[in-house]
Amino acid sequence: MGDITFSSSKLGTKEYWDSTYKKELTNYQETKDIGEVWFGHNCVSRIVTWLKSNTLVDFTGSILDIGCGNGFLLLELASQGYKDLKGIDYSEDAINLAKSIAKDEKHDIKYEVVDVLTPHLSPSNHYDVCLDKGTFDAISLSPSETEVKKEIYVQNVHSFLKVGGIFILASCNWTEDEVKEQFKKGFLLLERIPTPTFTFGGVQGNRETILVLQKT
Ligand SMILES: C[S@@+](CC[C@H](N)C(=O)[O-])C[C@H]1O[C@@H](n2cnc3c(N)ncnc32)[C@H](O)[C@@H]1O
């Protein structure tokens, strides 16, 4: 897969996410604050707007959010009328938090504790759409076997999707070219969802990259 790597970080460990969601779950139970929405509400709006404006997926399409955290992206999709929604995360308290919020907001969203890096995961369903907002980023920061993990990730996302299915990846670590390189086995880049740009040292960049890939 090439040698595109980052320094590891605690964000690449399950211990970090378990302790984060343990706190966020307690906080939610006490205050009803749903906690962090990674990359912010605008990123969620961009993904939802793209899906709504696209004819490839209708409101009955099956959608899987990989590393769903508190499930905010799925809640937004549910409130826009999407019906077949599921979130997976390897942190049990993330799933407990997501389930509590969905129940309180009266949305019918399925959640399950799943480690997306389980080798040869055989999904019970094949999805029209898979979403990832920050999960591939977190995996890329893993302190060990990062390249192997990224390869398993790409294979498993591929196996979750129907042929022609859509994978939307939001990343603040990877550029468009780097994503294309890492997902070149079995995916084609369909579109880049525009995000705000900045210029530094005469070079234009994006705070986050949101790419729409299609399973070939
Ligand atoms: C940056 S957070 C993003 C959470 C959520 N997608 C959001 O946008 O708010 C990364 C998420 O990936 C989850 N995650 C990391 N590695 C995972 C794995 N191997 N399997 C399933 N979930 C994982 C973490 O528990 C965490 O919820």
The ligand as a Gaussian input file, in Angstrom:
#p B3LYP/6-31G(d) Opt

LIG

0 1
 C      -12.385000      10.414000      15.419000
 S      -13.608000       9.356000      16.141000
 C      -14.964000       9.672000      15.063000
 C      -16.277000       9.259000      15.649000
 C      -17.496000       9.561000      14.750000
 N      -17.347000       8.944000      13.443000
 C      -17.653000      11.052000      14.566000
 O      -17.424000      11.551000      13.457000
 O      -18.014000      11.752000      15.529000
 C      -13.036000       7.739000      15.590000
 C      -13.995000       6.610000      15.923000
 O      -13.513000       5.397000      15.361000
 C      -13.741000       4.350000      16.281000
 N      -12.796000       3.275000      15.930000
 C      -11.450000       3.358000      15.864000
 N      -10.927000       2.178000      15.512000
 C      -11.977000       1.336000      15.307000
 C      -12.075000      -0.030000      14.934000
 N      -10.986000      -0.774000      14.715000
 N      -13.307000      -0.588000      14.804000
 C      -14.415000       0.157000      15.048000
 N      -14.382000       1.448000      15.449000
 C      -13.170000       2.034000      15.566000
 C      -13.488000       5.008000      17.645000
 O      -14.018000       4.271000      18.724000
 C      -14.170000       6.355000      17.424000
 O      -15.527000       6.301000      17.718000

